């Protein structure tokens, strides 16, 4: 149904492989991806990690479906950063989130968290965006040791990485998040939401909207000189 929407064929998509895409070649058959790596694959050679740039931002898309491939993700990020040394902003996409607040997925988040903390610190990742949980969470800025720092928006040259777990855009499975110390925002939504990322030379802004009314539900800006 997703790919039956004609308007999508006039847009650039950056798909992230998730748990509902595992088990066959459909993902690889539908998408031709730029700068695709042989690292991070799970079903075939066409679903590995990939990267692309827009302006001064480097976007790194991970296939986190195979739990044995975390070392490969770090290798991929190192290679992509080396190939794009002049990008100012570095943004990672992953289906699974290391910081979520939905109780059924918290154990998995804790298991994968050390890997994110390690590569986010090693390669100066500004933002990690995730899905899967159907409950919106935006964290404070988290450092390699798991400690976090609170900053008011706009945050000037913050230390650490922000993690955003997106809500449902399709209107399904609205879940109630629990409390989490690292979360600056953790809310149950009863309507579909979409989140936009605006990148300029000195600013990265995250804006989340109610997809039915286009009322803004969350916004945060990071600035770097």
N, C-alpha and C positions, 0 to 999 in steps of 0.2 A: 504494500500500500504506500509506503514511504516514497519509493521510486516512481510511483504512478503520478506524482504531482509534477505537472509539466513545467511549472515555474522553476523547479530545481535545476532544470537543464540550462538555465541562463545564469546560474550562480556557480561560484567556486566553492566546492565542499572539501572539508578536511576530516574525513571519517576516522573514528577511533573504534577499534575492534572491541566488542564487548561480549559478555557471556552468552547472549542470544545469537551471536554470529559464529560460534564455535561448532566444529563438527563437519565441515564441508568446505568446498571451494567458492561458495557464493560471494563472500566478501572480496576475494581476489578477482573474481570474474566481473564484478560490477565496477571496481575502482582501479584507475591507473594513477599511481601515486608518485610524487616527485622524490628524488634523492632517497629512494628506498634501499634499506639495508637488508642484508641476509641475517642480521641479528634480531632476536626477539620473535622469531616465527613460532607459530603453534600448529597450524593446519597444513600449510604449504609454503612455497618460497615467495608467494605474493602477498604475504600479510605481515612482513617484518616492520620494524620501526622505520620512520621516515621523518624528514625535516623539510622546512621551507622558510623563506624569509619574506617579510613585508616591511619595506622601509628599513628602519634600524632595529627591527625585532626578529629574533630567531625563534621559530615555533618547532618544538620537538614532540612528535607523536609516538607514544609507546603502545605496543601490544602487550598488555600485562596479563594475558590469559594463561600463560605457562609459568607456574610458580618456580620453575627451575632456572629461569632465564634472567634473573635480576643482575647477575654479573654481566650479561650481554647488554642490558640496557645502559649500564654505566659505561661500557666500552663504546656503545653507540653515541651517547651524549658527549663523551670526550672527543670522539672523531668529528661530530657535527660542530662543536664549539671551536675546535682547531681549524675547521674549514671556514668558519665565519668569525674571525677574531675581532672584527670591528663593530659587531652588533652590540647595541647598548642594552637591549631588553632580551631576556631569555624566559620563554614560557613553555611549560611542559603540559601535555595532555595525557591523561590516563583514565581508563574506564573505572578501575577500582581506586578508591580513595584511602589514603592513610589517616585521614582525619574526618570521620563521619560521626553522626550522633544517633543513628538508627540502631537499636540494641542488637538486632539479629546479625549485623555486619561489623560490630565493634571488634570482635576477636580477629577477623581477617585484617581489619585496619591496623591493629596493633602488631600483627605478624609482619606486615609489609612496611610498616613505618620506618624501621631502621634503614632500609635501602633508600627511601626518599630523603631522609635526613642526611645521609652520607653524600649522595650525588648533588642534592640541592646546595649544600655548603661547598662542596668541592668545585662546582662549576657556576656558582653565583646565580642560581635560578631565582628569578623575581617572583614568579607566580606558577602555581600548579593548579590546573583545573581538571575536575573529575566528575564522574556521574554515578550511575548504578543505584544510589541509595534512595532516590525520590524524596529527599529531604534536604533543604538548603542549609549549608553551613559555610560561613566565612571565618577563617581563623585570624588570630593576631599574627604577628611575624615570629616565626619559629626558627630557632637556631639549631646547630648540629647536635647539641646535647639534649634537645627536646625542650629546653626552656623557651619562654616566649616574652616578647616585649609588646606592650600596647602603644599605639600611636593614633593620635587624632588625624582624621582626613582633612587636608592632604598631608601625607606622611613624606617628609623630606629625608631622602637618603636613609631609609630604615635598614636596620640590621636584621637579617633573617629572610625567610620565605613565607609568602602568604599562600594558603591553600583554600580553594573554593570548591565545594561539592554542590553541584547544581541540582535543582529541583526537577520536577516533571514538566516537560513542555507539551506532552501529548494529553494531559488530563487523566492519567492513570496512576493508581497506587500512591495516593498521598499518604505519607508516613509521618509519624510524630517523632521528632528527634528528642533524645534525652539531653541531659546537661553534660557539658564538657568544658573543662577549665580553659582549654586553648581557643575556644570559640568566641569570637567577637559578636557573631550573629548566628543563631541557631533557631530556625522557625519552621513550624508546620504550615504549609500552604494548602489551601483548598481550591485553588485555581491554577491552571497552567502558567508557567513562567518561562521567560527567555532572558538570557544574559548576553550583553554585548561588551566587547573589549575595544577601547579606542587607544591607539598608540600614537604619540607624537614624539618629537625629538627629546623632550625632557619630561614627559608625563605618560603614565599608563593608568587609564580609568576603567573601572569595572562598573557597569550599570545593569541592574536587574529590574525587569518589568513584569507586571501582570499581563499575560498575553491576550487577555480578553478586553481589558480596558486601557492598556498601555500606561497605567499608573506605575510610577517608579516605586519599587519596594526595597531597594538597597542600592547604595552607590559608595564607591571608595576610589580615592586617587592616590597614586604613588608618584613621587617626583624625584628625579635624580639630576644632579648638576653635571 
